[in-house]
Amino acid sequence: MGGRLFSLRYGCTHGELIEMAKDDYGVDKNYELIEVSYPLLADMLRQMPIDSPPMFVTTDRQVQSLIELSRAHVKRLCVSSQQKTMHHEVIM
Protein backbone atom coordinates (compact mmCIF):
# COMPACT_ATOMS: atom_id res chain seq x y z
CA MET A 1 0.00 0.00 0.00
CA GLY A 2 2.94 2.32 0.44
CA GLY A 3 3.72 4.87 3.11
CA ARG A 4 1.79 7.86 4.36
CA LEU A 5 2.87 10.99 6.23
CA PHE A 6 1.10 11.77 9.49
CA SER A 7 1.33 15.13 11.17
CA LEU A 8 0.42 14.67 14.81
CA ARG A 9 -0.56 17.75 16.77
CA TYR A 10 -0.40 18.17 20.51
CA GLY A 11 -3.64 17.07 22.07
CA CYS A 12 -4.34 14.49 19.34
CA THR A 13 -6.35 11.61 20.78
CA HIS A 14 -6.08 7.91 20.06
CA GLY A 15 -9.46 8.07 18.33
CA GLU A 16 -8.26 10.90 16.07
CA LEU A 17 -5.07 8.99 15.20
CA ILE A 18 -7.10 5.91 14.26
CA GLU A 19 -9.49 8.03 12.15
CA MET A 20 -6.52 9.63 10.33
CA ALA A 21 -5.13 6.19 9.55
CA LYS A 22 -8.50 4.94 8.33
CA ASP A 23 -8.96 8.02 6.10
CA ASP A 24 -5.42 7.95 4.69
CA TYR A 25 -5.48 4.23 3.91
CA GLY A 26 -9.09 4.08 2.74
CA VAL A 27 -10.07 1.56 5.40
CA ASP A 28 -13.75 0.73 5.75
CA LYS A 29 -14.60 2.43 9.03
CA ASN A 30 -17.40 0.02 9.86
CA TYR A 31 -15.70 -3.27 9.12
CA GLU A 32 -12.03 -3.01 9.97
CA LEU A 33 -10.01 -2.66 13.16
CA ILE A 34 -6.83 -0.56 13.08
CA GLU A 35 -3.69 -0.97 15.18
CA VAL A 36 -0.83 1.52 15.28
CA SER A 37 2.63 0.54 16.50
CA TYR A 38 6.24 1.68 16.24
CA PRO A 39 9.65 0.11 16.91
CA LEU A 40 11.63 1.09 19.97
CA LEU A 41 14.63 3.37 19.51
CA ALA A 42 17.93 1.64 18.74
CA ASP A 43 19.43 3.00 21.98
CA MET A 44 16.61 1.42 23.96
CA LEU A 45 16.84 -1.88 22.09
CA ARG A 46 20.53 -2.26 23.00
CA GLN A 47 19.46 -2.69 26.61
CA MET A 48 16.57 -5.06 25.85
CA PRO A 49 16.14 -8.54 24.36
CA ILE A 50 16.57 -8.62 20.57
CA ASP A 51 13.03 -9.95 20.09
CA SER A 52 11.33 -7.07 21.96
CA PRO A 53 7.93 -6.40 20.41
CA PRO A 54 6.94 -3.06 18.90
CA MET A 55 5.17 -0.47 21.02
CA PHE A 56 1.43 -0.43 20.37
CA VAL A 57 -0.41 2.88 20.64
CA THR A 58 -3.74 2.16 22.32
CA THR A 59 -4.52 5.16 24.54
CA ASP A 60 -4.53 8.97 24.43
CA ARG A 61 -1.57 9.01 26.85
CA GLN A 62 0.45 6.77 24.52
CA VAL A 63 -0.35 9.08 21.59
CA GLN A 64 1.03 11.99 23.62
CA SER A 65 4.18 9.97 24.41
CA LEU A 66 4.57 9.21 20.71
CA ILE A 67 4.25 12.91 19.88
CA GLU A 68 6.92 13.80 22.45
CA LEU A 69 9.21 11.06 21.15
CA SER A 70 8.74 12.19 17.56
CA ARG A 71 9.93 15.70 18.45
CA ALA A 72 13.44 14.34 18.99
CA HIS A 73 13.44 11.24 16.78
CA VAL A 74 11.98 10.34 13.40
CA LYS A 75 9.46 7.57 13.99
CA ARG A 76 8.03 5.07 11.54
CA LEU A 77 4.54 3.94 12.40
CA CYS A 78 3.13 0.60 11.42
CA VAL A 79 -0.58 0.75 10.66
CA SER A 80 -2.24 -2.64 10.41
CA SER A 81 -5.87 -3.46 9.76
CA GLN A 82 -7.96 -6.50 10.36
CA GLN A 83 -11.53 -7.26 9.47
CA LYS A 84 -13.88 -7.14 12.44
CA THR A 85 -15.47 -10.45 13.26
CA MET A 86 -19.00 -10.71 14.46
CA HIS A 87 -19.22 -12.62 17.73
CA HIS A 88 -22.59 -14.04 18.54
CA GLU A 89 -23.07 -15.31 22.04
CA VAL A 90 -25.65 -18.01 22.51
CA ILE A 91 -27.22 -18.10 25.95
CA MET A 92 -29.18 -21.19 26.91
N, C-alpha and C positions, 0 to 999 in steps of 0.2 A: 504494500500500500504506500510505502514511502514515508518520509518524515514530515512533521508539521512543526511550526514554531508557535510556542505558547508564550504569552506575555502575562505573567502573574502579577497582580497588583496587591498591595497590602490590604488586608481585610478580606481577600478572596476566601470563600468558603469551600468546603469539600464538594458540596452540591454544585456550586458554580464551576469548579474544576471539571467535574464529571460532565456537566452540560456542555462545556467548551469542547471536551474530547469527543462527545457524541456528535456535536455540530460539525467539527472539523473533519471527522472521519466518516460522516454520513451514516452513523449507526442508528438503527431503528430504536427510538427512545422507549417504545412500549415492549419490545421483545428481546432486548439484549442488556446484559449486565456489563459494566465497565470496571476494570481495575487499573490503577495507576501505581507504578513502582519505579524505583531508581536504584542504581548500584551504589554501594558505599564508596567513599573516597578512598583512593589508593593508600593514603597514609593510615586510614583507619583499618583497612584490610590487612596491612602488614602485622597488626597486633591481634588479628582474629584468624580463625580457621579459614583455610582456602575455600571451603565450600559454603561460606556464609551466604545466606539468602539475600535477595534484594530487599530494600525497605519498601513496604507497601504504605501508600497514603490513604488512610481510611477515615480521618477525622479532620475537623477544622484546625485543630492545634497542629497536626502533622503537616497540613498545607502551609501554615505559618512558618513552621520549622524549615520546610522546603524552600520557601521564599527567602528566608534569612540565609540559608546555605547557598542559594543560587546568587546571592549578592557577591559572594567571594569566590565561588567556583562555578564553572559551567557544568550544568547537569543535563544528562540525557534521561528523559522519562520513557518508560515502557508503558504503552497503553494497550491493554488486552481486552477483548470482548468475548462474551460467551452468551449463547442463547439461554434465556430464562426457561426453566422447566416448570411445568404446572404440577404442583403436588396436591393430590387429592387425598384427604384423610377420610377413611371409612370408619365410622363409629358404630359399633354394634351393641 
